[in-house]
Amino acid sequence: MDVIHTALWVSDLERTREFYVDGLGLEENWSFTADDGVENVYIGGENAELQFKYDPEGGPAIDSGSMAHVAVGVDDTGESFERLLERAEPPVHEEPTTMADIGVRVAFVEDPDGYVVELVEALE
């Protein structure tokens, strides 16, 4: 058994692509438009994907507070944090911090729809 993807509604598909693909460096793997007109874009890395659902007719209200955060592995927390802050609206964030007891450096930034993204860098 494996986790395949998590689906999130977004209000602006292009801003979401810019944040996750251009800003974070994830790859857009595939996409399709469903019969009901909802656009579905899958972005991810090697092990799992985020499915972004966008309804050009409006779709459901987005409640970013219903999810604590999405964790994404990065090579350099500080570099990724600074790059994403340029794209965060509003730039709600938690500065990079080292958690030596578990061997990671983490930071938090908010995506264009207010979903919190945790940046996780494994320390050597």
N, C-alpha and C positions, 0 to 999 in steps of 0.2 A: 504494500500500500504506500502511496506517496501523495503529497500535496502538489497539485498541478497549478492552480492559479487562484487568485482572489479578485473578485469583481467589485469595482467602485464606480459609482455614477460621477460624472464630471460635467461642469457647466460650459467649458470651452476646451474642445479637443486639441486645438492648435497650441494653446498655452500649456496644456498638460504635456503634449509631445515635446515642446521646447524645454520644459522643466526636467522631465525624466530622460529624454534622449539627448538633447543638446547639453543640458546642465549636469545631469548625473552620469551620463555615458552609457545608459542601458540601451539595448537594441530593440527596435520595433520588429517583432518576429512575424506577425501576420495580422490581417484585419478582414472584416466583412461587415456588410450591412444586412440586418435581419429584415424579414418580411414586413415588420412593423415600422421600418425606417430607422431603427436605433442602430447607430454605428458602434462597432465593437473593435477595439484596438488592443492587441496583446503586446506588452512590453516586458522584457525581462532579461535574465541572465541564463546561467546553465541549469539551475535546478527548479526554478519556479517562475511564474509570470504574474504580472498585474494585468487584469482585463479592465480597460477603461470603457465604460458605456456612456454614450452621448446621444441624446435625443434632440435633434434640431428643432423639434416642436415644443421643447421645454422640459419634458421629463419630470421625474419626481424631485421634490426639494432635497437638497444635499444637506446631510447632517454629519459634518466631519467630526463632531464630538462624540459620535456613537462608536468610534474606533480609537483605541489608545494611540497606536502608531503602526507604521510599516517599517520594518528593519531591512536595510540594504547594506551588503558588504561593500566596502570601498578600499582602495589601496592607500589613500592618504586622507584621513578625516579632515584635517585643517584645510587642505586644498579644495576638497569637495564642498566643505562648509562655505568657504568664501565664494566659490563659483555659484553655489545655489542661492546664497543671500542676495546676489545680484538679480535673481529671478523670483524671489519670494515676495508676495504681496498679501498681507503685510509681512514684514520680516520677523515673525514670531520665532524665537530660536533659543537654544541653550548652547552656550559656547562649548567647544571641544574640551573634554575632560578625560583623563586617563584613569581607568579602573584596573590598577595593577593586580589586584587580587583575582581577577578573572581573565587578565591578559588582553584587554581591549581598550581602545580609545574610541569614545563615542561623542556625538553631537546630535542636536535635533534642529530641524528646520521645517517650516510649514510650506506645503505646496500651494498652487494657485487656488485650490478649493478649500484650503484649511486643513487638509489631512496632514498629520504630523509624520515626518520621515526621520527615522533614526539612522544615522550614518555610523557604521561599525567597522573599525579597522582592527584586524587581529595583530597583536604585537608579537614580535619574535622573542 
